[in-house]
Amino acid sequence: MNSVATVNEEQIVASVLSGGPNIPLSSDEERIIKFFPGATLADWEDWRWQIRNRIRTFEQISRLMKLAPNEEKGVKGAGDKLTMSIPPYFAALIDAADTGCPIRLQSVPQAYEFETAPEEMLDPCGEDKNSAVHGLVHRYPDRVLFLVNEMCAMYCRYCTRSRMVGDGNHTLNTSTYDAALNYIREHKEIRDVLISGGDPLTLGDRMLEYIISSVKAIPHVEFVRVGTRIPVTLPQRVTPELVAMFKKYSPLWMSVHFNHAKEITPRVKYACNMIADAGIPMGSQTVLLRGVNDSPDVMKKLFHELLRIRVRPYYIYQCDPIVGSKHFRTTVETGINIMEHLRGHTTGYAVPT
């Protein structure tokens, strides 16, 4: 099973000076890239290549690992619910011999997703009923959630927006952006805008800059955040050009989403270093997931590793009661126990709220 990767500091310095990563493929990455004939290291470092070659089908994933019966059923039926989508980079983190691998649990569909508990809902956060205009959720007086796309690099199996995310919808575009922007302009009580999706970093630089620059140009908007899991699931997307664009619109904040220390690799560290060096504070929103991180030791390890890559553990939250997520949810007491084992037992910066 993969351990948490470490980065040679001289390697990081060389990467920054050369304008790109200088990180050799791990043995697991070498294994995965062989499934793509003709693929090169340059391809592996190209986020668009990673998007084009995501693991999407039963045939593809069954070549990479032997699926358990419940995984086989889950993968074959995923197209009728939340589709499977795993970038080759993230697939290389999966332990093919361990069905309890935390990366595998988050990314490979299981048959449990077809079960619906009485308390589960399609929209547990009530975003649709609080949608002021299409793609804009105005739930709190001074804050809005600006949903700019439906696509992610990897579809987390516990996704709270599984009702809307996927690669085939494309109902959000410049006309919906403009309607949302006009709403924000007209409502001067809005001071905080969270740009999310889907994952906004799956958009190209030009479109992303249009959105960010338009929001930042609204005088009464004081605080702008970008919500993304891309630095975790597809760190190759964090390019010098993207970070330079972000820096133009400082102050800008980033909400990232780490769930396990195994997600912190040399490429993730490189990406987070670039973001932090651009003056963009990062806070991690961690979902409490059964079998993935529902123990004090696992959480403490994650939060310590996050501080080392300049990401502040922001908060832990219970897995939303989205349809088909019962197998991921823990008790509230589990979360309380984790917090009690963190407070007073490690540095305060490693204790989320």
N, C-alpha and C positions, 0 to 999 in steps of 0.2 A: 504494500500500500504506500502511496506517495506520502512523503513527509513535507512539512512546510519548507519551501525553497528559500535559500539564502542567496544574497547577491554580493559578488565581489565588488568592493567600493571602487577599485581602479577600473573595473569594467563599466560601472555606471558613469564615471567621469569620462571615459573614452567614448561612451555612447552619446553623452551630451555634446562633447566637442565635435563629434562627427556628424551631428544633426540627426541621428537615428540610433536605435538600439543595436548593441553589439553583443547580443546574448545568444549563445549556441542553443540548438535544439536539445531538449532533454531526451532521455531514452524513450519516454512515453510519447513525446511529440514525433520523434523519428518513426515510431511504430505507426502512429496515425497517418503521417504524411505519405507513407507507402501505399495507403489505400487510394491515393489520388495520383495516378500515373502522370509523370512529367512535372509534377509540382516541385517548385524550388523554394529555397529559403526566402527569396524575395516574395514569392507568392504567400508564404506563411506569414510574413510581416505585413501583407497588404490586407487591410480590413475589408475591402470590397471582395477580394478573393474568399475571405473567410465567410462573408455573408452569402456569396453565391454557392458555396460548397457546404452549407450547413447540413447536418444529419437530419433528414426529414422523414425517412421511410423505414418500414420494418426490415426491408432487404438491406439497407445501408447499416443500420445499427446492429443487426444480427451478424454482420461480418466483423464488427468490432468487439463483440462480447457475446457470451452465451446468456440469453435472457432467461430469467425465472418465469414460471408459468403466468404469474400475475402481471409481470412486465410485458410478456408477449401479448396478452389480452389487452393491456393498457395501450401499447404502441399501436396495435391494429385498430383499436377503436378511437384513438386520439383525434382523428380527422373529423369526427362527429362532434367533438367538444373543443378543447384547447389543443391545437396542433402541436406536435413535437418539433422542436427546432434547436439544434445544438451546434454551435460553431466548432470546427475541428480543434481549435485551440482549447476550448472548454472540454470537449470530449476527451482530450489527452489527460485531463485531470481525473477522469473516472477510473476507478479500480475495477477492471474487468472481471476480477475474481471475487469481488465482495459486493453482494447485493445490498449491504448496509453502508456502502460508501456514501458519505454526506453529499458529494457532488452528484452521484448517481441518483440518490433519492430526490434531489431538487430538479433534475432535468429529464429523467426517463419516466414516461407515464406508467401508472400502475392501474390495475383493475379497480382499486378502491375509488378511483375518481368517478366511477359510474354509480356509486352509492350516494344517496342523498339523505342526510340526517334531518330530523324535523326542524332544527333551528337554523338550517343553512338557507342562504338566499343568493340570488344572482347578483344583487347589488347591496351588500351588507352595509356599506357606508352611506347609502342614500344619495349617491352622486347624481344619478339621473334626475331625481325629483328636485335637486338643487341646481340644475343646469340652467343658467340664465340665458345663454344662447348655446348653440351647438359647439361642444368642445370647451366650454367654460363653466366651471362649478363655483358658485358663490354661496358657500355654506356658512362662512364666518363673516362678521361685519366688515373687517378691514383686509381680508385675504381672499384671493381667488386661486383656483387650480386651473391652469391653462393646459389642456390636453391637445398636443400638437400633432400627434400621429397615433396609429394603432399597432405599430410594428416594434418588436424587440429583437435583439440578436439571439437571445435564448428565452424560451417561454418557461418561467418558473411554474412548477406544477401546483403551487398554492396561490397563484396570481389573483389578487383581489379584483382585477379588471378582466378576468377571463371571458366575461360576457362580450367584450368589445375588441380585445387584441387579436391579432392575426395578420397574415400578409395579404389577405384578399379583400379587405374592406375598403380602405382608401377613401373614407368619407370626409376626412379632414384635409383641407387644401387652403390655398391663399384666400379664397372667398370666405371660408369659415374663420381663418385667422383674422381677416379684416373686420368681420362682425364682432369677434371677441375683443379685438383691440379697441374698436369703437365703444363697446360696452365699458371697458376699463376707463377710457377717456371721459366718458359721461358720468361715471360714478367716482367722485372725488374722495369718497371715504376709503377707497382701495389703496392701500400703501404697500401691500406685500403680494407678490406674484410668484407662484411656483410653476415653472414650466416643466411639464411632464408628458406622459403618454400612456401606452407604449413606452418607447424610449426615444427622447428627442435626439440623442446622439446617433441614431440610425439615419437621420437626415443628413444631407450634404452640407458642407460648410456654408455655402451661399444662402440656402434657405434658413439654416439655423441662425445665421447672422441677421437675416431680415427680421426674424421673430424677436431675437434678443434686443437688437437696436431699436425696434419699434416700441417694445415695452419700456426700455430705458429712456426713451425720449418723452415719455409721459411724465409731466412735472410732479404730480402727486404720488407717483410710485417711488418708494424709498428703498425697498428691499426686494431683490430678485434672486431666486434660487433656480437651479437646474436639477431636476431629479433624474438620476440615471443609474443603471447597473452596468453600463458598458465598461467602465474601468475594471470591473470584476470579470465579466464574461467575454469581453473582446477588447483587451487593453491596446491592441494594435490600432484601434480607432483614435486613440489619443495621440495625435500627431503634432509636430511643432507648429504647423499651420493652424490647426484647431485651437491650440493653447494660445497662440499669438492673437487670434481673433477674440477669445475670451478676455484676454488681458486688456484689450481696447475698451471693454465695457465694465471695468472695475469701478466700484465694488460689485462683485458677483460671487455668489455662494453656490456650493454644490452638495446635494444630498445623495450620497452613494449608499449601496446596499450590500454589505458583507454579512454572511451567515456562519462561516467556518474558516478557521485559520488555513485550511488546505487551499483556499481560494487565493491566498497571498503568495504569488510567484514572482520570479525576477521581472517578468514583463509587467505585472501589476505594480510592483514597486517602481519601476521606471516610469510608468504612466502617472502614478500618483506624485512622484517627485516633480515631474514637469508641471502638473496642475498646481502643486503647492508653491513651486518656484515662481509661478505666474501671479502669486498673491491671492489665490482662490482658496478660501477655507473649505475644508471638507468635513462633513459629519456623516457617520454611518448609521443608517436605520436597520436594525437587525430584527428579523422575525423569529420568534421562538417556535421551533419546529421539533416535533417528536422524532427522536432517532438521529437528528442532525446536530443539534446544539443544546439539548435540554438538560445540561448538567453544568454545575458551577465551574468545574475544571476546564471544560471545553470553551465556555464563554470567556473565562479569564484569559485563556491562551489567545483567543481571538482578539480580545481588547488590547492585550499587551502587544500583539503583532501589529494591530492597527496604529497604535501610537508610534511604532517604529517607522511607519511609512507616512506619518503626519496626517493621519485621519483620526478625528476625535470620535470616540463612541458616543453617539447622540442619544439614541434610546433603543430599548427593547420593547417590542409590542407583541401582543398575542396574535396568533394567526387568525385573520378574519374568517368568520363562518361562511366562506364562499362555498357554493355547491361542490361536493366531491372532495372536501378537504378534511374530513373528520380524522383520517389517519395521521394527519400532521399536527392536529391541535393538542395542546397539553392543558393541564389544569392551571388555574390562576395561581394556586399554591406553588406550582413548579417555578413560575416566574418569581414569586416572592422569595422562595428559597434561594434562587440564584442571586438575587439582589442582596439578600442577607449575608451571603458568602463573599460578596464583593465589597460592600461597604465596611471600611475599617480594616480590610484584609489586603488591599492593594491601593496604589496611588489614586487619588480622587479623579484625575483625568481619565482613568480607565474605567470609571463607574458611570454608565449611562443613566439617564433619567427615566 
